[in-house]
Structure formats: C-alpha cells, structure tokens
C-alpha cells in the first residue's frame, strides 16, 4: 500500500506528501499589516497508474511570511491513510532564502504519528518531537526545511534563473539531501490550464523525483513523479485558485 513515507516523497516531496485546507482565503487588508492572499491547489494521487486519493494544499501569505496547510487522503485495497500538515515559514533577509520556522504533521491510519518540528540558527538546527520522543538534527551549510518550504524555495530559484542547486529536507527520522537540476522547458496539455509550458526539475539523492512547474500559473507545481524501483507515484493538478499577485523573485 502507499505508506506515509511514499506519499511524502512525491509532492516534494509532497508524494510523499503534502499539507491542508481546501478553503481559499479572500484578500483582506488589515490596518498596519501587509495584505493577505492565498493560493490553493488540488491534486489527484496515483500509484503505479492507479488512482489512490487526493491532495489539497493552501499557501496563505502575509508579506514575507506564510502558512502552508495540506491534507492528503489515500486508500489502496481498502487500507486508508490520512496526512495533515501545517507549516509556518518566513523570508530570511540574512541569507536571502525561505526558511521553515516550524511545522506540525499528523498521519492517521497506517503508520500513524504526530510530529512537531521547530527550527533554529537560520534553519541549521532542528528539534523533532514524534509522539513524545525527541531528537535533534543539524546541518553545517544548508538549512533544513520541510517539504512545503522546499517547494517554495525551488520556485524562488527558478525565478532567479538557477539551473542547479542543493536542498535538505527534515524527515521523520533523518535528514535527506537532494540535488536539483533544471531541465529544458516542455509543453503539455493538462487540465485545468490546457496547454502549458512546464519547467521540469529533476531531484536526485535520497529520493528521485521530477517536479513540473508552470510559469504562466505563478510557477505552481503542476505535477510530480516519484521514480521508485518498485512503486511509481504521481500527483497531478486538478484545480488551482489564487488571490495573490504574480510571484516575483526576491
């Protein structure tokens, strides 16, 4: 069956999972604070070509901070798994990159867990609490991030025209290093956008995944393929709504 680990890796990993809410927030101007906006994406999940569930992901932005909430539900042979995550992230003016401040992940069903992670020292250190068991991790050069901030940092590098870069994800029991290689653009007919120009980004390292981003849709993730030896995962966009201005590089 599709485990939470496999789910988390495909979205970016997010098969291999994502984070929640299906409700987009309307634009709202608050006195003395930046305008709030949101981007919401809904995906279908496939495992070895078989439809297994859905993923829902919302980014809620206010200035240079964001809350990303995600939910995925998958079922294979009647065995179901639900995944939920809430991530807080912010822009670091010190290192000019997006960093995870903290995230809370809950998996129910197969291999359930309650995971809470906080980051310190510009993302170089983390404290991981899984069902009350606490571990700490550290990285010398590259910040540790959750999967959602990982995706947002990939978008940032695409906007800057980067062709190759490295990132590290905080997993439940380890840290996973990845290398990313931006490929030549390609066109594909994908609902709901019709024919789109996509930028493939190949990830190698702990997991091999190819992500496809659409410049005409605010560089949103359109689909991701998990290249497993036995299991092959895919998430593909079903619908997308946004109340935000187009993305620009920082």
C-alpha positions in Angstrom: 0.0 0.0 0.0 1.0 3.6 -0.3 2.7 4.5 3.0 3.0 8.0 4.5 6.7 7.9 3.5 5.9 7.2 -0.1 3.2 9.8 -0.1 5.5 12.4 1.4 8.1 11.9 -1.2 6.0 12.6 -4.2 5.0 16.1 -3.5 8.0 17.1 -3.0 8.2 15.9 -1.9 5.0 16.2 -1.4 4.3 12.2 -2.8 5.3 11.7 -0.1 3.2 14.3 0.9 1.5 17.5 1.4 -0.4 19.8 3.9 -4.1 21.3 4.1 -7.1 23.3 3.7 -9.5 23.3 0.9 -10.7 26.7 1.6 -9.0 29.7 0.0 -8.9 32.9 1.9 -10.2 36.1 0.3 -8.0 39.2 0.0 -8.1 41.1 3.3 -6.4 44.4 4.1 -5.6 44.8 7.8 -4.6 48.2 9.2 -0.8 48.3 9.7 -0.2 44.9 8.2 0.5 43.5 4.7 -2.3 42.4 2.5 -3.2 38.7 2.9 -3.8 36.4 0.0 -3.8 32.7 -0.8 -3.1 30.1 -3.4 -5.0 26.8 -3.3 -4.1 23.7 -5.3 -6.0 20.3 -5.5 -4.2 17.2 -6.8 -5.0 13.6 -7.7 -2.6 10.9 -6.4 -1.7 7.8 -8.5 0.4 4.9 -7.6 1.7 2.8 -10.5 -1.0 4.3 -12.6 -3.9 3.5 -10.2 -5.9 6.4 -8.7 -5.5 6.2 -4.9 -6.6 9.6 -3.5 -6.4 13.3 -3.3 -4.1 16.0 -2.0 -5.1 19.5 -1.0 -2.6 22.4 -0.5 -3.1 26.1 0.5 -0.5 28.8 0.9 -1.7 31.8 2.9 0.6 34.8 2.5 1.0 38.0 4.5 4.1 40.0 3.5 7.2 37.8 3.7 5.6 35.1 5.9 3.3 32.3 5.0 1.3 29.4 6.5 1.0 26.3 4.3 -1.7 23.8 5.2 -2.1 20.5 3.4 -4.2 17.4 3.5 -3.9 14.1 1.6 -6.1 11.0 1.7 -5.1 7.8 0.0 -6.5 4.3 0.0 -5.2 1.0 -1.5 -7.0 -2.3 -1.2 -9.3 -0.7 1.4 -6.4 0.5 3.7 -6.6 4.2 4.2 -4.0 6.8 5.3 -4.7 10.5 6.0 -1.9 13.1 6.2 -2.2 16.6 7.5 0.5 19.3 8.0 0.6 22.9 9.0 3.9 24.8 8.2 5.0 28.3 9.1 7.7 29.8 7.0 9.3 33.2 6.5 11.9 35.1 4.4 15.4 35.4 5.8 16.9 38.8 5.0 20.2 37.5 6.4 20.6 34.6 3.9 18.1 35.7 1.2 16.0 32.5 1.2 12.8 30.9 2.5 13.1 29.1 5.8 10.8 26.9 7.8 10.0 28.2 11.2 8.1 25.2 12.4 5.7 22.5 11.2 3.2 20.1 12.7 2.4 16.8 10.9 -0.2 14.2 11.8 -0.6 10.9 10.0 -3.6 8.6 10.8 -4.3 5.1 9.7 -1.3 3.1 8.6 1.9 4.0 10.4 0.2 6.9 12.3 2.3 9.6 14.0 2.2 13.1 15.5 5.3 15.0 14.5 6.2 18.6 15.7 9.3 20.2 14.5 10.9 23.6 15.3 14.0 25.2 13.6 16.7 27.4 14.9 20.0 29.0 13.9 18.8 30.1 10.4 17.4 26.6 9.8 20.7 24.8 10.5 19.3 23.1 13.6 16.0 21.3 14.3 14.2 19.7 17.2 11.9 16.8 16.2 9.2 15.6 18.6 7.4 12.4 17.4 4.8 11.1 19.8 6.8 12.5 22.7 10.2 11.1 21.5 12.6 13.9 20.9 15.6 14.1 18.6 17.8 16.9 17.3 19.5 17.4 13.9 21.9 19.8 12.4 23.3 20.9 9.0 26.6 22.7 8.5 25.9 24.7 5.4 22.3 24.2 4.0 19.1 25.0 6.0 16.8 22.1 7.0 13.3 22.6 5.6 10.0 20.8 5.5 8.6 19.6 2.2 6.4 22.7 1.6 9.1 25.3 2.2 11.3 23.1 0.0 8.9 23.6 -2.9 8.7 27.3 -2.3 12.5 27.6 -2.3 12.6 25.6 -5.6 10.2 28.2 -7.1 12.4 31.0 -5.8 15.5 29.5 -7.5 13.5 29.1 -10.8 12.6 32.8 -10.7 16.2 33.7 -10.2 17.2 31.5 -13.2 19.2 29.0 -11.2 19.9 25.7 -13.1 21.4 23.6 -10.3 21.1 23.7 -6.5 21.1 21.6 -3.4 18.4 21.4 -0.6 17.9 19.3 2.5 14.6 18.0 3.9 13.9 17.2 7.5 12.3 13.8 7.5 10.8 12.0 10.5 13.9 10.1 11.5 16.7 11.6 9.4 17.7 14.5 7.2 17.6 13.9 3.4 20.0 15.7 1.0 18.9 16.4 -2.6 20.5 17.8 -5.7 18.2 19.6 -8.2 18.7 20.0 -12.0 16.5 22.3 -14.1 15.7 20.8 -17.5 14.6 22.4 -20.8 11.0 23.6 -20.9 8.3 21.4 -22.5 4.7 21.8 -23.4 1.9 19.5 -22.2 -1.9 19.6 -22.3 -3.0 19.5 -18.7 -6.4 20.4 -17.1 -7.3 22.9 -15.8 -4.8 25.0 -17.7 -5.0 23.4 -21.1 -1.7 23.5 -23.0 1.0 24.7 -20.6 4.7 25.4 -20.8 6.3 23.4 -18.0 9.7 23.6 -16.4 10.9 20.1 -15.2 13.1 20.0 -12.2 14.9 16.7 -11.5 15.7 15.7 -7.9 18.3 13.2 -7.1 19.6 11.9 -3.8 17.6 10.2 -1.1 14.6 10.1 -3.4 14.4 10.6 -7.2 11.5 12.9 -8.1 10.7 15.1 -11.1 8.7 18.2 -10.5 6.9 20.2 -13.2 6.3 24.0 -12.6 4.1 26.3 -14.8 5.4 29.9 -15.2 2.0 31.0 -16.6 0.4 29.8 -13.3 2.7 31.7 -10.8 5.3 28.9 -11.1 2.9 26.5 -9.3 3.6 22.8 -9.1 1.5 21.1 -11.8 2.6 17.5 -11.3 5.4 15.4 -9.6 6.6 12.0 -10.5 8.3 9.7 -7.9 10.7 7.3 -9.6 10.7 4.3 -7.4 12.2 1.0 -8.4 9.0 -0.9 -7.5 6.4 1.8 -6.8 6.0 4.8 -9.2 4.0 7.7 -7.8 2.3 10.6 -9.5 0.4 13.7 -8.3 -1.3 15.9 -10.9 -3.1 19.2 -10.6 -6.9 19.1 -10.8 -7.7 22.8 -9.9 -6.0 26.0 -8.8 -7.2 29.3 -7.4 -5.3 32.4 -6.4 -6.0 35.8 -4.9 -2.3 36.7 -4.9 -0.3 39.0 -7.3 2.1 37.1 -9.6 5.2 35.7 -8.0 8.5 37.6 -8.4 12.0 36.8 -7.3 13.3 38.3 -4.0 
